[in-house]
Amino acid sequence: MASAARTYLGFGALLIAAHLAVGGNTGIYEGIGLASAGAIAIAVAVHRPENWLGWSGIAVATGFFAAGDLVYQHSSASFPGVPDVLYLASYAVLLPSLVLLAGKDFPWRDWGGHIDAVLITTALAVAAWMVFLDDKMQLTFSASSFVSAAYPLADVIAIGVMIRFALVPGRRNASYWLLLVALVPLLVSDGSYVLPAFDATYRLGSWLDVGWLGSYVLIAAAALHPTMSAVASADSRPERVSLPVRRVIVGGLAITCLPVATAYENAIHRQLDIEVLLIAGIVVIVGMVARGVLLVHELDRERRRAEASERRLRLIFNGAPIGISVGRDGIMSETNPALHRMLGYTGEEFAQMHYLDVTDPDDRALGVQLDLNEGKRDSFSIDKRYVAKDGRVIDTHVHVALDLADGLGVSIIEDISERKELEEQLRQAQKMEAVGKLAGGVAHDFNNLMTAVLGYSDLMLAKLPPGDVNREKVEAIRESAVRASDLTRQLLAFGRRQMLRAADVDLRDAVRGMDSLLRSVTGEDVRLETAFDPQPVIVRADPTQLEQVVMNLAVNARDAMLSGGTLSIGVARDGDDAVLYVADTGVGMDEATRERIFEPFFTTKPAGAGSGLGLSTVYGIVGQTGGSLEVESEPGRGTRFVIRLPLVGAERKLPFSGRGTKVLTD
């Protein structure tokens, strides 16, 4: 369509030149008008733009103009006559059609823009009247005077509509400028025509035809251009000048034309048209007052909207459960209460700190952070660690966004320490589940093999007399098989595949019954302390397995207190749980050891000093009984095992749906 518009402009210019060259040709004049109306109609029919109704009206208006030309050229009607009726009818269609070009998305409720357009148009029109028409045209209450004023007035209104379009944010497209340019020569020719219209001095082929024919061609080219459907729409490209500034500049220049025109008329003609100046002054004053009222109203509305928006943002900022930091150049200028609680600093302290001041030293050289500082990216999300005021290292997930234009950045900081702890516990539980299944499966098959060894050993021993030299060897084989069977029972306990003989047991009685055995096992260097709840602590468990749990934990505690210490064993009720704790004052464990203590065959004892199945057996028995196991230990501060079992009649509440085991590493 752009090429069609250019072609039509070029062809139209040639026809206008030919018309002038021959001194005026009726056929060319009428042909240009009718062709323009047809070109607009064809463009609407082919492309069906959203503002098709407006373009259709312009096509009809152009047709009325062409019809008026046809009647004017072939009749001798006086002024005003039938041609003038057709011309004025075309304006009656053209003006609303121009308005319809704006489309449904036009800001029709922007009354300030409407008033601005009226003020600018009025100021320019009055200034033009005073400079070009005031001394040449005297208005009277007659038909000829009314028609004479109607032509330029209609053109001014049409230009005013285009000025209103110009006040919409965005850049104007080619169709807009073609329409605006088409109206300017139309105004000049109409204004010049009505002056000699009283004495009918207009001649076909004069320069006035350039304005009328040029407007035909330009309007048709605007319809043929690809931007015909977006005459008044905003452009997506950024504006160099903001909308209010543009309006102030254009409006100020337009109003400035009034005193300039007044000075010109006074200097040239030595007279002033007080009536025109009075009318123009009233219109300008009323318009400026109305514009001021609207501006104050808009400012007040924007102020209330900004205050409401700030209240909402402040509520989100202060009430957010995650930390938020806002600042420039890495300075944490404004921080919310959640971040204060997380890291322990006050807002005033944060305002004097760089984000690196609270970042863990190992995370200060993160690649994404360096890219952000160098302007290579404007946002990132990453897990990083912060150091609290009290020295605690806090795991967080951070999302950072930066406005590269002015360096303003916002950080959203979520404390994920608990989540990471739970994830670690889940990974530990899944690892122990897999190891337990493997150990249980191996133990089951190994136990079947040992059953055959024990059976055949017993058969051989039954046939060998007491003094036989081979009897001692067979007994050694049988003893090894028995020890292997004990080993498999521990593996089965860890893998939760052994048979439990569950019964209702008072956990206090189970521990009290082991008192003398525990004292003999722990030795004289270890002081045994026990504590029991005054109320019964009934659980459903295998009594023998409970005793094995207590014994294994006591033996481990003894081995951790080589120089003596205190072994504390207690039984208590805690809500719906029965709690059995075993604590020692031994050497304790570091984090790496705590993570592996329940693995079968893992031991910190010297080679040959232990099988590494004691704690794995405890783990399996507690899990199979439906309980949970917690461990608290630090190097040099001893170890505390806490076993929770559901009380009889209580609903089971396990931390995991798998093995039901929880490992604490604090």
C-alpha positions, 0 to 999 in steps of 0.5 A: 500500500505504501507504493500505491500511496506514493504512486497516487501522489505522483500521478496526482501531482502530474494531473494538477500540473497539467490542469494549471498548464492548460489554464484550467481543465474541467475534466481533469478537475472533476476526474481528480475529485471522483478518482480520490473518492473511488480510491478511498472506497477501494482502500476500505473495501480491500483492507477493511481497517478497524476504523473503516467507518471513518474512512467510509465517511471520508470517501462519501465526503470526498464524493460530495466535494466532487459532486459540488465541483461538478455542479459548480462547473456546469451551472451558473448558480449564484453564491451561495447556491447548490454547489455550496449546499453540497460542499457544506454537506461534505463537511457535515460528513467529513468532520464526524468521519475524522473523529471516527478515525480515532478508533475505540482505544482513543482516550475519549475521557481525557478531557484535558486533552480536549480542552488543550486541542480547543485552546490551541485551535482557537488561538491559531484560528483567531491569529490567522483571522486577524492577520489574513481575513479581518481587514478583508472580510466583514461579517453580516447577518446574511446567507453569503456571509454565513457560507463565507465563514462556514468554509474556513470554520469547518476547515479549522475544526477539521484541523482541530481534530487532527491537533487533538490526535497529535496530543495522544502519546506516541509518534504520528504515522504517515496517514496522519501527516498526509491528512493534516497536510491535506487540510492546510491547503484546503483551509488556505484555498477556502479562505481565499475563495470566500473573499472574492466570492461576493463579487464572483472573481474566482477563475478556473485554473487559478492557484486556488485549484492547487489547494483543493486538488492537492487536498483530494490527492493527499486524502486519497494517499492517506487512505492508500497508505498502510498506516490508515488503520492507526491514524491516532493510535500510540506508537510503541517507540519511546517519546523524546518529549513527555506528553504534558511537556509537549502540550505545554510547548504546543499550547504556549506557542499557539497562545503566543500567536495571539499577541503577535497577531494583535501587534501585527494588526495594530502596526499594519492596519492601525486598528484592532478588532475588539470583538474578535479579541474579546471573544478569543480572550474569553475562550482562552481564559475559560479554557485555561481555567477549565484546564487548570481545574482539570489539572488540579483534579488529575494531580489530586487523583494521581496523588491519592493513587500514588498514596494508595499504591505506596500503602499497598507496597509498604504493607507488602514490604513490611508484612512480607515473610521473606527478607527484602532489601532495596538500594543502589550500588550494593548498599542495603538502604532500605530493608524490611522487618523480616530481614531484620529478624533473619540476620539480626541487624536493624534497619539503620545498621543495614543502611550503612552496610554493603551486601558483601558485609553480610555475605558468607566469604565463600559466596562473595565471588559468585559469577552471577553477582559479578556479572550483575555488578558489571552490567552484563545482566539485570537479574539472577536467582541463586542459593547463597549464604549470609552471616547473621549478626550473631555469627550464624550462617544462614542458607538463603535463596536470593532473587536480585533484580537491578535497574541498569539505568540508575543502579536501583536494585531489589533483593528478595531473600528467603531463609531456606535453612529449615528446608535444606535441613528437611531435604538433608533428612529426607536424603538421609532417610532415603539412603538408609532405606536403600541400605536397609533393604540391601542389608536385609536381603543379604542377611536373609539369604546369608541366614539360609546358608548358615542354617544349612551349616548349623544343621549339618554341623549338628548331624556331624557332632551327633555321629562323632564320639566325645573323644574324636579329634574331628569333633573340635573342628566341627564345633569350631565350624558350628560356633562360627555359624552361630556368630554369623547367625547373630550377625544376620539377625542384626542385619535383619533388624536394621533392614526391618525384616525380623519377626517382632513379638510385640506386646504392651510394655511399660517402657519404665519396667523394661529399662529398670529390669536392665539396671544391674546388667547395664551397670556391669556392662558400663563398668566402674568408671561410668556413673549410671543415672536413671530417671522415670516418669511417675505415670506408666509409659505403655508402648507396643513393642518387642521387649527383647528388642527394646532391651537390645536397643538400650544395651547397644546405646549403653555400650556405645556410650561406654566406648565414648567415655574412655576416661569415665563419665556419666551415662543418663537413661530416662523414660518420660511421656511427651504428649502422645509419645513415649520418650526414651533418651540415652545421653553420655558425656563422652567425646561426641561426634562431628557432623561427618560422623553423625551422617554415617553412624546408622550405616551398617559396618560403619564404626569409629573403633579400631579394626576388630573392636566392633562390627559396626552394626550396633547403631544400625540395629537400633535404627532398624528396631526403632523404625520397625516399631513405628518410632523415630530416632533423634541424635544430638552431638558435638565434639567434646560435648557428648552425645544424646539419643532420643527415641520416640515411640507412640503410646498405646492408644495414641495416633502415630505422628511420624516425621516421614512416611518411610522409615520414620527416622529423624536425624538432627545435626545441630 
